[in-house]
Amino acid sequence: MRLGLARHPFWAVAVKFFLLFIVALAALAQGENPPFQAPAGVEIRPDVVYARHGARQMHLDLYLPKEGAGPFPAVVYIHGGGWSGGNKNAFRRQASHMATKGFVGAYVEYRLSGEAKWPAAFDDAKAALAYVRQHAAELKVDPKRIGAAGGSAGGHLVGLLGTMPNPVRAVAAFNPAVDLVSFAKSTPTNAIDAVVKFLGATYQEKPDLWAEASPITHAGQKSAAFLFLHGEPLRSLTNSSPSVC
């Protein structure tokens, strides 16, 4: 898997501002304070339907620069929550801030594990990416400059977007799950319940399924450039200054 986003000058500003994920984690620990307010110069289009599953509508929120003719780079944002929780508002501060820097943002709702098992969440992530590509002209997006960013379970899904066929250009993943097989082999059973619920089977029952759902399985020369971010547990962020590695 290729690292080093310096080889992609377009993404240099994205790397800088994606570090705001760290600030978001501290905010999650203490509630959203101050309340979210869209910056000047950003248009937000909430609850755009990007896919349907029968009567079920899937939504994304668009964050668009009000100024400039484009075409703009774009970022697909995917929230975390152990594949079983969370919502598409989790990193709206980051999406809106990036829009002030000339990036179109698409923040994605996906089916959680209580609603549908693998590969439903990833199918939704792919559908959201396809929506942005298909509406590139309308959104003033450069279809050759689309990346993805996400944290935890969202980091896992954007990892797949960066390693599967026709990947995004670059991925910024905060604390992602990229190797579910190694996780299954090295983690106590009671700590992997979220993965079992997400995949619908234990590793012992379907080892090939766990490998298939792991971004590292699909990594290769054609994969996107990756930025991995990891930090201290939330308790450290609230008790002392954060340490990021």
BELGI-V220540 format. One record per backbone hydrogen bond with DSSP energy under -1.0 kcal/mol. CO is the residue of the C=O (numbers start at 1). NH is the residue of the N-H. If there is no record, write none. Layout:
# BELGI-V220540
co->{CO/CO}
nh->{NH/NH}
This chain:
# BELGI-V220540
co->{2/4/5/8/9/11/12/13/14/17/18/19/20/21/22/23/24/25/26/31/39/41/43/45/48/51/53/56/58/59/60/61/62/63/64/72/73/74/75/76/77/78/81/81/83/87/89/91/92/93/94/95/96/98/98/99/104/105/106/107/112/112/117/119/120/121/122/123/124/125/126/127/128/129/130/131/133/135/136/140/142/145/146/147/148/149/150/151/152/153/154/155/156/157/158/160/161/162/169/170/171/172/173/174/178/179/180/181/182/183/188/189/192/193/194/195/196/198/202/206/207/208/209/211/214/215/220/225/227/229/230/233/233/234/235/236}
nh->{226/7/8/11/12/15/16/17/18/20/21/22/24/25/26/27/28/29/30/33/42/66/64/62/60/58/56/53/50/109/48/107/45/105/43/142/104/147/106/149/108/151/84/85/113/90/92/95/96/97/98/99/100/101/103/102/75/63/77/61/115/116/120/123/124/125/126/127/128/129/130/131/132/133/134/135/136/139/141/72/145/74/169/76/172/78/174/154/156/157/158/159/160/161/162/164/168/224/225/148/227/150/229/152/216/183/184/185/186/187/191/192/196/197/198/199/200/118/206/210/211/212/213/214/217/218/223/171/173/175/245/236/237/238/239/240}
